[in-house]
Amino acid sequence: MTPAYIGRFAPSPTGPLHAGSLVAALASWLDARAQQGRWLVRIEDVDRPRCVAGADELILRQLAACGLHPDETPRWQSARETAYAAALAALVASGAAYPCGCTRRDIEGALAARGIAHARFGERPYPGTCRAGLQGRPARAWRFRTGAGIVSWHDRRLGTRAQDVAREVGDFVLRRADGLWAYQLAVVVDDAAQRITDVVRGEDLADNTPRQILLQRALGVPTPRYLHTPLVLGADGHKLSKQNGAQALDLADPLAALRAAAAVLSLPPSRAGTLGEWLAEAVVAWAGMMRPPEPRSPE
């Protein structure tokens, strides 16, 4: 039996929502509503140094002003430390994770010795220095032991995608040297705990999907379906973000903000005059544009 659709929007509280983040929020909400599913909100605040005080509550107010109400009380990742520790312990016990004593300088030196100067999206693949042991150094971080081979997956918008994670990323971090949990582990644990069937998020996160699939397989949890949305670009041609001057959504006119987000998603224009009418029309339009998601493959 195919599980009922459960989707989610998972913002990081590093500031208020802007035009780019509203695109992902609206798309995930529309996809859930078009499938008569549930839509959840999760505040991804594991990277505490980057979080801004009060941004989480502001984001929830912005979503509410746009008529995007979650079907359950939002969750905060900062309350999930025990679950992440249990997942890491399971990975260590199975041999899928190991301690790493490398500093950033150590990694740079090892890569330079191999003549590796550049890597995908600015990431430099970990050279596997600590795979066979710490060699007398103290553990600083914990890494996932990535196996050889291509990870392929289907994106509902982008089509078939593939990545050689071992070559392009290497053994990626699960718990950082500063003690904070890495995004990759936290998102996989939380998606499984909330029984997420469909992940709808920005295209900039598509490159994370193969790593998350590897973790899902190692932890024995289902792999959701994925849909990555178009990005809103800033004046510099890069993804709109607070770093390149993205402005907070104007809560005085949420319908105008939603219309702009809908245009990025290629939804047809609507003359609806109220928020409720506009959202109802947008759900119908989304359902007409997007094929229903295929059943997930059994894990």
JOUR-V921535 format. One record per pair of residues at least 4 apart in sequence whose C-alpha atoms are under 8 Angstrom apart, sorted by sequence separation. I is the first residue (numbers start at 1). J is the second residue. D is the distance in Angstrom with one decimal. If there is no record, write none. Layout:
i=I j=J d=D
i=I j=J d=D
//
This chain:
i=17 j=21 d=5.7
i=18 j=22 d=6.3
i=19 j=23 d=6.6
i=20 j=24 d=7.1
i=21 j=25 d=6.3
i=22 j=26 d=5.9
i=23 j=27 d=6.1
i=24 j=28 d=6.1
i=25 j=29 d=6.2
i=26 j=30 d=6.0
i=27 j=31 d=6.0
i=28 j=32 d=6.3
i=29 j=33 d=6.2
i=30 j=34 d=5.9
i=31 j=35 d=6.3
i=32 j=36 d=6.2
i=33 j=37 d=5.7
i=47 j=51 d=6.7
i=51 j=55 d=7.6
i=54 j=58 d=6.3
i=55 j=59 d=6.1
i=56 j=60 d=6.5
i=57 j=61 d=6.3
i=58 j=62 d=6.2
i=59 j=63 d=6.2
i=60 j=64 d=6.2
i=61 j=65 d=6.1
i=62 j=66 d=6.4
i=63 j=67 d=6.4
i=64 j=68 d=5.3
i=70 j=74 d=7.3
i=76 j=80 d=7.4
i=77 j=81 d=7.6
i=80 j=84 d=6.6
i=81 j=85 d=6.2
i=82 j=86 d=6.2
i=83 j=87 d=6.3
i=84 j=88 d=6.2
i=85 j=89 d=6.1
i=86 j=90 d=6.3
i=87 j=91 d=6.3
i=88 j=92 d=6.1
i=89 j=93 d=6.1
i=90 j=94 d=6.3
i=91 j=95 d=6.2
i=92 j=96 d=5.8
i=102 j=106 d=5.6
i=103 j=107 d=6.5
i=104 j=108 d=6.2
i=105 j=109 d=6.1
i=106 j=110 d=6.2
i=107 j=111 d=6.2
i=108 j=112 d=6.0
i=109 j=113 d=6.2
i=110 j=114 d=6.6
i=111 j=115 d=6.3
i=112 j=116 d=5.6
i=118 j=122 d=6.9
i=119 j=123 d=5.2
i=120 j=124 d=7.2
i=130 j=134 d=5.3
i=134 j=138 d=7.0
i=154 j=158 d=7.7
i=155 j=159 d=4.8
i=164 j=168 d=5.9
i=165 j=169 d=5.2
i=166 j=170 d=4.3
i=175 j=179 d=6.2
i=176 j=180 d=5.3
i=181 j=185 d=7.2
i=182 j=186 d=6.4
i=183 j=187 d=5.9
i=184 j=188 d=6.4
i=185 j=189 d=6.2
i=186 j=190 d=6.1
i=187 j=191 d=5.9
i=188 j=192 d=6.2
i=189 j=193 d=6.2
i=190 j=194 d=6.0
i=191 j=195 d=6.0
i=192 j=196 d=6.3
i=201 j=205 d=7.1
i=202 j=206 d=7.4
i=205 j=209 d=7.2
i=208 j=212 d=6.4
i=209 j=213 d=6.1
i=210 j=214 d=6.3
i=211 j=215 d=6.4
i=212 j=216 d=6.1
i=213 j=217 d=6.2
i=214 j=218 d=6.2
i=215 j=219 d=6.0
i=216 j=220 d=5.9
i=217 j=221 d=6.4
i=233 j=237 d=5.5
i=234 j=238 d=5.6
i=240 j=244 d=6.6
i=241 j=245 d=6.6
i=242 j=246 d=4.8
i=250 j=254 d=6.7
i=253 j=257 d=6.8
i=254 j=258 d=6.2
i=255 j=259 d=6.1
i=256 j=260 d=6.3
i=257 j=261 d=6.3
i=258 j=262 d=6.0
i=259 j=263 d=6.3
i=260 j=264 d=6.7
i=261 j=265 d=6.6
i=262 j=266 d=6.3
i=263 j=267 d=5.7
i=273 j=277 d=6.9
i=274 j=278 d=6.1
i=275 j=279 d=6.1
i=276 j=280 d=6.2
i=277 j=281 d=6.3
i=278 j=282 d=6.1
i=279 j=283 d=6.2
i=280 j=284 d=6.6
i=281 j=285 d=6.2
i=282 j=286 d=6.0
i=283 j=287 d=6.2
i=284 j=288 d=6.3
i=285 j=289 d=6.3
i=286 j=290 d=6.0
i=287 j=291 d=7.2
i=17 j=22 d=6.5
i=32 j=37 d=4.8
i=33 j=38 d=7.3
i=63 j=68 d=5.1
i=64 j=69 d=5.7
i=91 j=96 d=4.9
i=92 j=97 d=4.7
i=102 j=107 d=6.5
i=111 j=116 d=5.2
i=112 j=117 d=6.6
i=118 j=123 d=7.7
i=119 j=124 d=4.9
i=130 j=135 d=7.6
i=134 j=139 d=7.0
i=154 j=159 d=5.4
i=155 j=160 d=6.1
i=163 j=168 d=7.5
i=164 j=169 d=7.9
i=165 j=170 d=6.0
i=166 j=171 d=6.8
i=175 j=180 d=5.9
i=176 j=181 d=6.1
i=181 j=186 d=6.7
i=191 j=196 d=5.1
i=216 j=221 d=5.1
i=217 j=222 d=7.6
i=233 j=238 d=5.3
i=234 j=239 d=5.9
i=240 j=245 d=7.7
i=241 j=246 d=5.1
i=242 j=247 d=7.3
i=249 j=254 d=7.9
i=262 j=267 d=5.3
i=263 j=268 d=7.3
i=272 j=277 d=5.6
i=273 j=278 d=7.0
i=287 j=292 d=7.7
i=32 j=38 d=5.9
i=33 j=39 d=7.7
i=45 j=51 d=6.5
i=63 j=69 d=6.7
i=91 j=97 d=5.3
i=92 j=98 d=6.2
i=111 j=117 d=7.3
i=118 j=124 d=6.5
i=119 j=125 d=6.8
i=154 j=160 d=4.5
i=155 j=161 d=7.1
i=175 j=181 d=4.5
i=176 j=182 d=6.3
i=216 j=222 d=6.4
i=217 j=223 d=7.8
i=233 j=239 d=4.5
i=234 j=240 d=4.5
i=240 j=246 d=5.9
i=262 j=268 d=7.8
i=263 j=269 d=7.5
i=272 j=278 d=5.0
i=32 j=39 d=5.8
i=153 j=160 d=5.9
i=154 j=161 d=6.1
i=174 j=181 d=6.3
i=175 j=182 d=5.3
i=216 j=223 d=6.2
i=232 j=239 d=6.0
i=233 j=240 d=4.8
i=234 j=241 d=7.5
i=250 j=257 d=7.3
i=271 j=278 d=7.7
i=152 j=160 d=7.1
i=153 j=161 d=5.5
i=174 j=182 d=5.0
i=231 j=239 d=6.2
i=232 j=240 d=5.6
i=236 j=244 d=7.5
i=249 j=257 d=7.0
i=270 j=278 d=6.8
i=88 j=97 d=7.4
i=152 j=161 d=5.7
i=153 j=162 d=6.4
i=173 j=182 d=6.4
i=174 j=183 d=7.8
i=231 j=240 d=7.6
i=235 j=244 d=8.0
i=272 j=281 d=7.8
i=11 j=21 d=7.8
i=29 j=39 d=6.2
i=152 j=162 d=4.2
i=174 j=184 d=6.8
i=213 j=223 d=6.4
i=234 j=244 d=6.7
i=259 j=269 d=7.6
i=28 j=39 d=7.6
i=151 j=162 d=5.4
i=152 j=163 d=6.7
i=174 j=185 d=5.7
i=234 j=245 d=7.7
i=270 j=281 d=7.4
i=150 j=162 d=6.4
i=151 j=163 d=5.4
i=234 j=246 d=7.3
i=270 j=282 d=8.0
i=43 j=56 d=6.8
i=150 j=163 d=5.5
i=151 j=164 d=6.3
i=131 j=145 d=7.7
i=150 j=164 d=4.5
i=151 j=165 d=7.2
i=9 j=24 d=7.5
i=149 j=164 d=6.0
i=150 j=165 d=7.0
i=267 j=282 d=7.3
i=9 j=25 d=5.8
i=111 j=127 d=6.6
i=148 j=164 d=7.5
i=149 j=165 d=7.7
i=110 j=127 d=6.8
i=148 j=165 d=7.8
i=149 j=166 d=7.4
i=268 j=285 d=7.2
i=148 j=166 d=5.8
i=267 j=285 d=6.6
i=9 j=28 d=6.4
i=107 j=126 d=6.8
i=110 j=129 d=7.9
i=146 j=165 d=7.1
i=147 j=166 d=6.3
i=255 j=274 d=7.8
i=267 j=286 d=7.0
i=8 j=28 d=6.5
i=9 j=29 d=7.8
i=107 j=127 d=7.0
i=146 j=166 d=5.6
i=255 j=275 d=6.1
i=7 j=28 d=6.6
i=8 j=29 d=7.7
i=7 j=29 d=7.6
i=206 j=228 d=6.4
i=205 j=228 d=7.6
i=255 j=278 d=8.0
i=7 j=31 d=7.9
i=146 j=170 d=6.4
i=184 j=208 d=7.6
i=188 j=212 d=6.2
i=7 j=32 d=5.9
i=146 j=171 d=5.2
i=199 j=224 d=6.4
i=203 j=228 d=4.6
i=6 j=32 d=6.8
i=145 j=171 d=5.3
i=146 j=172 d=7.7
i=197 j=223 d=7.7
i=198 j=224 d=5.1
i=199 j=225 d=6.2
i=200 j=226 d=6.0
i=201 j=227 d=6.6
i=202 j=228 d=5.1
i=203 j=229 d=5.2
i=5 j=32 d=6.8
i=102 j=129 d=7.6
i=144 j=171 d=5.2
i=145 j=172 d=7.7
i=184 j=211 d=7.2
i=185 j=212 d=7.6
i=188 j=215 d=7.0
i=197 j=224 d=4.6
i=198 j=225 d=4.7
i=199 j=226 d=4.9
i=200 j=227 d=4.8
i=201 j=228 d=5.1
i=202 j=229 d=4.8
i=203 j=230 d=5.8
i=204 j=231 d=7.4
i=102 j=130 d=7.5
i=143 j=171 d=5.8
i=144 j=172 d=5.5
i=184 j=212 d=6.1
i=188 j=216 d=6.5
i=196 j=224 d=6.5
i=197 j=225 d=6.2
i=198 j=226 d=5.9
i=199 j=227 d=6.3
i=200 j=228 d=5.7
i=201 j=229 d=5.9
i=202 j=230 d=6.4
i=203 j=231 d=6.3
i=41 j=70 d=6.0
i=101 j=130 d=6.9
i=143 j=172 d=5.3
i=144 j=173 d=6.4
i=192 j=221 d=6.3
i=198 j=227 d=7.7
i=200 j=229 d=7.1
i=202 j=231 d=6.3
i=5 j=35 d=6.8
i=7 j=37 d=7.4
i=9 j=39 d=7.6
i=13 j=43 d=6.9
i=40 j=70 d=4.9
i=100 j=130 d=5.5
i=143 j=173 d=4.3
i=144 j=174 d=6.5
i=185 j=215 d=7.3
i=192 j=222 d=7.1
i=5 j=36 d=7.5
i=6 j=37 d=5.6
i=7 j=38 d=6.2
i=8 j=39 d=5.3
i=9 j=40 d=6.3
i=10 j=41 d=5.8
i=11 j=42 d=6.9
i=12 j=43 d=5.9
i=13 j=44 d=7.0
i=39 j=70 d=5.4
i=40 j=71 d=5.9
i=41 j=72 d=7.8
i=43 j=74 d=7.2
i=45 j=76 d=6.7
i=46 j=77 d=5.9
i=99 j=130 d=7.3
i=100 j=131 d=7.8
i=142 j=173 d=5.8
i=143 j=174 d=5.3
i=5 j=37 d=4.6
i=6 j=38 d=4.8
i=7 j=39 d=4.9
i=8 j=40 d=4.4
i=9 j=41 d=4.9
i=10 j=42 d=4.6
i=11 j=43 d=5.6
i=12 j=44 d=4.7
i=13 j=45 d=6.3
i=38 j=70 d=7.9
i=39 j=71 d=5.7
i=40 j=72 d=6.1
i=41 j=73 d=7.8
i=42 j=74 d=5.4
i=43 j=75 d=6.1
i=44 j=76 d=6.3
i=45 j=77 d=5.7
i=46 j=78 d=5.6
i=98 j=130 d=8.0
i=141 j=173 d=6.9
i=142 j=174 d=5.5
i=143 j=175 d=7.2
i=232 j=264 d=7.3
i=4 j=37 d=6.6
i=5 j=38 d=6.4
i=6 j=39 d=6.0
i=7 j=40 d=6.2
i=8 j=41 d=5.5
i=9 j=42 d=6.3
i=10 j=43 d=5.6
i=11 j=44 d=5.9
i=12 j=45 d=5.7
i=38 j=71 d=6.1
i=39 j=72 d=7.8
i=40 j=73 d=7.9
i=41 j=74 d=5.0
i=42 j=75 d=4.8
i=43 j=76 d=4.7
i=44 j=77 d=5.3
i=45 j=78 d=5.9
i=98 j=131 d=7.1
i=101 j=134 d=6.0
i=141 j=174 d=7.6
i=142 j=175 d=5.1
i=231 j=264 d=7.8
i=6 j=40 d=7.5
i=8 j=42 d=7.1
i=10 j=44 d=6.0
i=40 j=74 d=6.8
i=41 j=75 d=6.8
i=42 j=76 d=5.9
i=43 j=77 d=6.3
i=44 j=78 d=7.7
i=99 j=133 d=7.9
i=100 j=134 d=6.5
i=141 j=175 d=5.5
i=142 j=176 d=6.8
i=230 j=264 d=6.9
i=42 j=77 d=7.3
i=99 j=134 d=7.3
i=141 j=176 d=4.9
i=142 j=177 d=8.0
i=204 j=239 d=7.9
i=230 j=265 d=6.8
i=14 j=50 d=5.8
i=15 j=51 d=7.4
i=101 j=137 d=5.7
i=140 j=176 d=7.3
i=141 j=177 d=4.5
i=229 j=265 d=7.3
i=14 j=51 d=4.4
i=15 j=52 d=6.0
i=101 j=138 d=5.6
i=103 j=140 d=8.0
i=140 j=177 d=4.6
i=141 j=178 d=7.9
i=13 j=51 d=5.3
i=14 j=52 d=5.0
i=101 j=139 d=4.5
i=102 j=140 d=7.1
i=140 j=178 d=7.8
i=141 j=179 d=7.6
i=12 j=51 d=7.3
i=13 j=52 d=6.1
i=16 j=55 d=5.8
i=29 j=68 d=6.9
i=100 j=139 d=5.3
i=101 j=140 d=4.9
i=15 j=55 d=5.2
i=16 j=56 d=7.9
i=99 j=139 d=5.5
i=100 j=140 d=5.8
i=101 j=141 d=6.6
i=14 j=55 d=6.5
i=15 j=56 d=8.0
i=99 j=140 d=7.1
i=100 j=141 d=5.1
i=125 j=166 d=7.9
i=13 j=55 d=5.0
i=16 j=58 d=6.3
i=17 j=59 d=6.0
i=26 j=68 d=7.6
i=99 j=141 d=5.8
i=100 j=142 d=5.6
i=125 j=167 d=6.9
i=128 j=170 d=7.3
i=13 j=56 d=5.0
i=16 j=59 d=5.6
i=99 j=142 d=4.4
i=100 j=143 d=6.7
i=125 j=168 d=5.8
i=126 j=169 d=6.6
i=127 j=170 d=6.8
i=128 j=171 d=6.7
i=12 j=56 d=7.8
i=98 j=142 d=5.6
i=99 j=143 d=6.3
i=124 j=168 d=7.7
i=125 j=169 d=4.3
i=126 j=170 d=4.8
i=127 j=171 d=7.9
i=17 j=62 d=7.2
i=97 j=142 d=6.7
i=98 j=143 d=5.5
i=124 j=169 d=6.7
i=125 j=170 d=4.7
i=126 j=171 d=5.8
i=165 j=210 d=7.0
i=13 j=59 d=7.5
i=97 j=143 d=5.4
i=98 j=144 d=6.7
i=123 j=169 d=6.9
i=125 j=171 d=7.6
i=126 j=172 d=7.1
i=165 j=211 d=6.9
i=97 j=144 d=4.4
i=98 j=145 d=7.1
i=163 j=210 d=6.7
i=96 j=144 d=5.8
i=97 j=145 d=5.4
i=120 j=168 d=6.4
i=162 j=210 d=7.6
i=96 j=145 d=5.2
i=119 j=168 d=6.8
i=120 j=169 d=7.8
i=95 j=145 d=7.8
i=96 j=146 d=7.9
i=153 j=210 d=7.7
i=152 j=210 d=7.4
i=151 j=210 d=5.9
i=151 j=213 d=8.0
i=151 j=214 d=8.0
i=146 j=214 d=7.9
i=225 j=293 d=7.5
i=156 j=225 d=7.7
i=158 j=227 d=7.6
i=155 j=225 d=7.3
i=156 j=226 d=6.2
i=157 j=227 d=5.7
i=158 j=228 d=7.2
i=154 j=225 d=7.8
i=155 j=226 d=5.2
i=156 j=227 d=4.9
i=157 j=228 d=6.4
i=225 j=296 d=6.6
i=154 j=226 d=7.3
i=155 j=227 d=5.3
i=156 j=228 d=7.6
i=157 j=229 d=7.4
i=224 j=296 d=6.9
i=155 j=228 d=7.0
i=223 j=296 d=7.5
i=223 j=297 d=7.9
i=222 j=298 d=7.3
i=223 j=299 d=7.4
i=222 j=299 d=5.7
i=221 j=299 d=7.1
i=220 j=299 d=7.3
i=217 j=299 d=7.6
i=88 j=174 d=7.6
i=84 j=181 d=7.5
i=197 j=296 d=8.0
i=84 j=185 d=7.1
i=84 j=186 d=6.3
i=87 j=189 d=7.3
i=84 j=189 d=6.8
i=83 j=189 d=7.3
i=77 j=186 d=7.5
i=96 j=218 d=7.1
i=91 j=218 d=7.1
i=91 j=219 d=7.1
i=90 j=219 d=7.5
i=87 j=219 d=7.4
i=47 j=180 d=6.7
i=46 j=180 d=6.8
i=47 j=181 d=7.6
i=46 j=181 d=6.3
i=47 j=182 d=7.9
i=46 j=182 d=7.6
i=46 j=183 d=7.4
i=156 j=293 d=7.4
i=46 j=186 d=7.9
i=31 j=200 d=7.9
i=28 j=199 d=7.5
i=28 j=200 d=5.0
i=27 j=200 d=6.8
i=28 j=201 d=7.0
i=27 j=201 d=7.8
i=24 j=200 d=6.9
i=25 j=201 d=7.7
i=24 j=201 d=5.2
i=24 j=202 d=5.7
i=21 j=202 d=8.0
i=65 j=251 d=6.7
i=62 j=249 d=7.6
i=8 j=196 d=7.2
i=66 j=254 d=5.3
i=6 j=195 d=6.9
i=7 j=196 d=5.6
i=62 j=251 d=6.6
i=65 j=254 d=6.4
i=66 j=255 d=7.0
i=6 j=196 d=5.0
i=7 j=197 d=6.3
i=8 j=198 d=7.7
i=5 j=196 d=7.6
i=6 j=197 d=5.3
i=7 j=198 d=5.1
i=8 j=199 d=6.6
i=9 j=200 d=7.6
i=5 j=197 d=5.7
i=6 j=198 d=6.3
i=7 j=199 d=6.0
i=8 j=200 d=7.4
i=9 j=201 d=7.5
i=66 j=258 d=7.2
i=4 j=197 d=7.7
i=5 j=198 d=6.9
i=7 j=200 d=7.4
i=3 j=197 d=7.5
i=27 j=229 d=7.5
i=24 j=229 d=6.5
i=23 j=229 d=7.7
i=23 j=231 d=7.9
i=67 j=275 d=7.0
i=23 j=232 d=8.0
i=66 j=275 d=7.4
i=67 j=276 d=7.4
i=20 j=231 d=6.4
i=20 j=232 d=5.0
i=67 j=279 d=7.9
i=19 j=232 d=7.2
i=20 j=233 d=7.8
i=20 j=239 d=7.9
i=20 j=240 d=6.0
i=19 j=240 d=7.8
i=20 j=241 d=7.5
i=18 j=241 d=7.7
i=15 j=242 d=7.6
i=19 j=246 d=7.6
i=18 j=246 d=6.2
i=19 j=247 d=7.7
i=18 j=247 d=5.8
i=19 j=248 d=7.5
i=18 j=248 d=4.6
i=19 j=249 d=6.3
i=17 j=248 d=5.8
i=18 j=249 d=5.0
i=16 j=248 d=5.6
i=17 j=249 d=6.1
i=26 j=258 d=7.7
i=16 j=249 d=7.5
i=26 j=261 d=7.4
i=22 j=258 d=7.6
i=26 j=262 d=7.9
i=19 j=257 d=7.2
i=23 j=261 d=4.9
i=27 j=265 d=7.6
i=22 j=261 d=6.5
i=23 j=262 d=7.2
i=19 j=260 d=7.9
i=20 j=261 d=7.7
i=23 j=264 d=7.2
i=19 j=261 d=6.8
i=23 j=265 d=7.3
i=34 j=283 d=5.6
i=33 j=283 d=6.5
i=34 j=284 d=6.9
i=30 j=282 d=7.3
i=31 j=283 d=7.7
i=34 j=286 d=6.9
i=35 j=287 d=7.8
i=30 j=283 d=5.4
i=34 j=287 d=5.3
i=31 j=286 d=7.2
i=30 j=286 d=6.6
i=31 j=287 d=7.6
i=35 j=292 d=7.4
i=2 j=295 d=6.3
i=2 j=296 d=7.6
//
